[in-house]
Amino acid sequence: MSTPALYDALALFKDIHKVVLEFGEGLTEDQLRWRPRGYSTSIGFHLWHLARETDYLRAIILERNPQLGTDFGDSTEIWAKENLAKKWGFPTELNATVGTGLSDEVASVLPIPPKDELINYLKRSYGALQEFVKLLDEKYPNFENVDEDMQKRLQNIRLNLLVFLSHDCRHLGTMECLKGLQTGFGSATEKRG
């Protein structure tokens, strides 16, 4: 007998995504691009990285698990479909990157797009992942009626989803710190409306 998960991954994703998006939407272009002296990344870099990683996560899960079926859509990333690397002037040799493993020098010169375009990409990446998780929960609410191979695949997918929840939280903390350095106020001291 399988034991169902004691958490609602979709609700957790929606919650952290909402916080990150509200944070990003509340920034000015200057706040988005600012970096402390000697620091290689801005808040804009972190928002771009979250969008890319989220876009990539959904795509790579689908690519490596065709057993999920066509209901989940194709594995092409928004990044590739819309040729965002070219549109935003990213170096062609970095077309496949998601921002992980970049040197500080490379990260510091990536052309972060205008805030509205960046937030739009992040919203769409988050939305696609949320739709994926919703469908995964509907089609596979537990490990019953699936063979051993599929059970292992589903366990791995769910583990990767949880890793990405903590990933988003870590980047949110970094972005809040960067904003706090600029404004003197972090999320704990800001007035919430």
N, C-alpha and C positions, 0 to 999 in steps of 0.2 A: 504494500500500500504506500502510495506517495504522500508526502507531507506537503501541503500547499505553503507557499511563501507567506510570511507573516507581515508583509508590507505591500503597499500599493505603489508600484514603480511609476505608473502613469501620473498619479497624484503628486508624487515627489518630483517628477520631471516638470510638471506644470508649475509647481510652486517655485522651484529654483529658476526656471525659465522666466517666469513673471518678474521675479526680483531682479534678475540680470537685465532684462529688457527695460524695466522701469528705471534702473540705474543708468543704463546707456542712453535712454531717451532724455534723461534729465541733464545730460552733459552739454556743454558748449563745444564748438569745434576746437577751441583752444584747449579746453580741459581734455578732450579726446586725444590730442596730439602731444601734450606736454610730457616731458620726461625729466626726472631729476638729473643733475649733472653727473655724468659717469654711469648712468643707467641706460640700458639698451632698448627697453620697450616702454611704450606708452599704453594708456588704457585702450586706445584704438587697436593696438596690436593684440591685446588680450581678447577684445571683442571679436576681431577677425579670426583669431585662433579658435575661439569657442565655436564660431560659425563653421569654420573649416573642419574641425574635429567632429562636430555633430553631423555635418553633411557626409563626411567620410565614414563615420561609424555605421550609419544606416546602409550606405552603399556597400561597405565591405561585408557586413553581415549577410546582405542579400546575395552578394557575389559568392561567398563561401558556403552558403546554405540554400542552394536552389530547391531543396526539398520543401522549403516553406511554400512554394507555389507562386503562381502569377498574381494572386490576389494582393500580394505585397508590393507589386510594381517592379520596375526595373532597377538595376543597381547603378545607374548613371547618376553621378553627383550633380547637384545644381551648378557647382563650380565649373564642371566640364560642359554641361548642357549649354550654359550661357557664356562660356569662354571668358569667365571673369578675370583670369590671370592676364589675358591680353587687354581686356577692357580697362583694367585698373593699372596696367603697366608693370606687372610683376615680371621679374626676370624669367625667361622661358625655361631655364634649367630648374627653376623652382616650381614649375607648373603642377607637379604631383604632390608637392609638400603640403603638410597641414600645420606647419609651424613648429613641429617637434624636432629637436635636434639641430636647429639652426644655430650657427655661431652668433655671438653677440653682435658682431660687425654686420652680418647679413640682416639679422632681426632689426637692427637700428635703422636700416635704410629701406625697409619694405615700404612701398607706396600705399599707405592706408587710405582707402577711398573716403569720400565725403560721408559725414555721419548718417545722413538719411539712407544712402545706398548700403552702408555697412549694417545698419540696424535692420533694413529690409532683408538683407541676406541672412542675418542671424534669425530673424522671425521665421523666414521660410525654412531654414535648416531645422530650427526647433519644432516648427509645425509638422514637418515631414517625419521627424523622429517620434513625436507624440502620436501621430497617426499609425506609425509602425508599431509602437508599444501597445496602443489600443487594439489593433488587429491581432497582435501576438497574444494578448490577454484573452481576446474573444475566441480565437481558434485553438489556443493551447493554455487553458486556465490551470492545468495541472499536467502531470506526466502520464496520465491514464490514456489507454488506447493508442500509444505510440511505441514503436520498437525501441530497442536499447540504443541504437545509433542515434535516433532522433531525440531520445531522452538526453543523451550526452550533449547533443548539439543545443538543445533548449537550455540546459543547465549552463553551458558556456555562454550562450547569448545573454542570459539573465545576469550572469556574473559580470560580463562586459558592460551591461547597462548600469549596474550598480557602481562599477569603477568610474563610469562617466559622470554619475551624480556627484561623486566626491571631487572629480576633476573640475566640474563647473564651480563647485563651492570654493575650491582652492583659488581659482582664478578670480572669483568674485572678491575674495578677501584681498588679493593683490590689487585689484582695481580700486577697492574702497580705500586701501592704504594710499595709493597714488593720488586719489582725489583728496584725501585728508591732508596730504603734504601740500597740495595746492591751495586748499580752502581753509585749513585749520579745523575742519569738521569731518569726522568719520560718520559711518552709519549709526553708531551708538549715540552720537551727540546731535545728530540732525533732528530737526522737528519734522515729524511725519504728519501729513495733512489728512 
